[in-house]
Amino acid sequence: MIQTLDIEQLRAQTPGCAISTHFNHSGSSLPSNAVLAAVTEHLQRESLYGPMEAAANATGLVDEARADAAGLIGAMPAEIAFSSSGSAAWGLAFAALPPIAAGDRILVGRQEWGGNLSTMQAAAKRAGARIETIPVNEDGSVNANALAAMIDDRVRLVALTWLPANGGLINDAAAIGKVTRAAGIPYFIDAAQALGQLPVDVAAIGCDMLKGSGRKFLRGPRGAAILYLRKAFLETLEPAYLDVLSSAWGEDGPHVRTDAQRFETSEKPIALLLGLGAALKQARSLGVDTIRQRIRELSGQLRDQLAAIPGVAVHDLGTEKSGLVSFTVAGIAPQALRGKLAQKRITIAANGIPYTPLDMTARGLSEIARASVSYLNTTDEIDHLCGSVAVIARQAA
Ligand SMILES: Cc1ncc(COP(=O)(O)O)c(C=O)c1O
């Protein structure tokens, strides 16, 4: 259901909104007071009662966070593991796949996150396997038909970064899922930029694994991430390591858990998970459809205003676009632009090749400026950003 957001109130409940004009929600968004309180109050309980004792009393809240994470993406709580980062979550799932062998193939989207690519490259090099890039459609999105034509019995994995880190493209994750499902090939989705920004339904997408960090559009604290593993799929995975939680020792030896917590450890940052839980509750109560609609409107406006500034080029691919807006300004490097805007307390990011190496290289880009929009942003903030970019663009011309 689309509801109206009380932006003033949401901003008033977010201390960072009063400090800067934040356009780096895809790097890390601004946590709300509720998230901050969930984290700090638990840390206080740890100091007063002892961390183990405080954790025992927080079990119900961690379970709630797990249920909310599952609810956010249409999964079951038993299919959710918490991890420390999106990359750690992705790596845990990848390392648990059956070993790849010489001649095996891994097919990836052109926008694959650099860290995932490094992990796959290292494994492929060890095994003598190949990583191949799936061709793209005219709008830059991964081409599902081209993927279907590449499938053979040597393909071990299809990996897609749903929303890339370097711009507004939204891949058609469900179209890719149709192909992988028909072929019975594991399908991993990096949803770092989707969680809390786009409605997600893992069953409709048809993925086996999906992960995302809590600190981005969900506005959780740093250091907590969500890993989804489809139930029947996770039972086939062998974690690279186990501990006393993921595999309790019984009289007859170790018992590996059958739920996604086979990827968790007994030691975990309870305070951060409670913060993530508060962020999940907020996103769900606002409604991700509502969030999506506001981000679509604001980012569309930002793109139009930036494109109208002499010397500015907007680089976003895709037909339907996300809240990540990528651009360059003639005569000034993105990193220098970021620095100049930071002096005015306007926060954007500047990304080079390492985050999205295949896509940046294919498009001949070396660096882009990235302004990413949250529902918290306002049209006044967009005017402030664009006015400042226009001044810098004039000076750089
Ligand atoms: C698409 C994508 N994948 C992965 C990551 C890395 O996530 P983390 O820093 O939580 O490992 C990012 C971070 O920006 C991202 O945009």
The ligand as an SDF file (V2000), in Angstrom:
LIG
                    3D

 16 16  0  0  0  0  0  0  0  0999 V2000
   26.3440   -3.8440   -5.0190 C   0  0  0  0  0  0  0  0  0  0  0  0
   27.2080   -3.8880   -3.8080 C   0  0  0  0  0  0  0  0  0  0  0  0
   27.6530   -5.0730   -3.3680 N   0  0  0  0  0  0  0  0  0  0  0  0
   28.4140   -5.1710   -2.2750 C   0  0  0  0  0  0  0  0  0  0  0  0
   28.7580   -4.0690   -1.5500 C   0  0  0  0  0  0  0  0  0  0  0  0
   29.6490   -4.2510   -0.3560 C   0  0  0  0  0  0  0  0  0  0  0  0
   28.9150   -4.4250    0.7930 O   0  0  0  0  0  0  0  0  0  0  0  0
   29.6990   -4.5580    2.1750 P   0  0  0  0  0  0  0  0  0  0  0  0
   30.5270   -3.3130    2.3070 O   0  0  0  0  0  0  0  0  0  0  0  0
   28.6120   -4.6410    3.2040 O   0  0  0  0  0  0  0  0  0  0  0  0
   30.5280   -5.7670    2.1000 O   0  0  0  0  0  0  0  0  0  0  0  0
   28.3190   -2.8160   -1.9530 C   0  0  0  0  0  0  0  0  0  0  0  0
   28.6850   -1.6230   -1.1810 C   0  0  0  0  0  0  0  0  0  0  0  0
   28.5880   -0.5060   -1.6010 O   0  0  0  0  0  0  0  0  0  0  0  0
   27.5230   -2.7260   -3.1200 C   0  0  0  0  0  0  0  0  0  0  0  0
   27.0920   -1.5600   -3.5840 O   0  0  0  0  0  0  0  0  0  0  0  0
  1  2  1  0
  2  3  1  0
  2 15  2  0
  3  4  2  0
  4  5  1  0
  5  6  1  0
  5 12  2  0
  6  7  1  0
  7  8  1  0
  8  9  2  0
  8 10  1  0
  8 11  1  0
 12 13  1  0
 12 15  1  0
 13 14  2  0
 15 16  1  0
M  END
$$$$
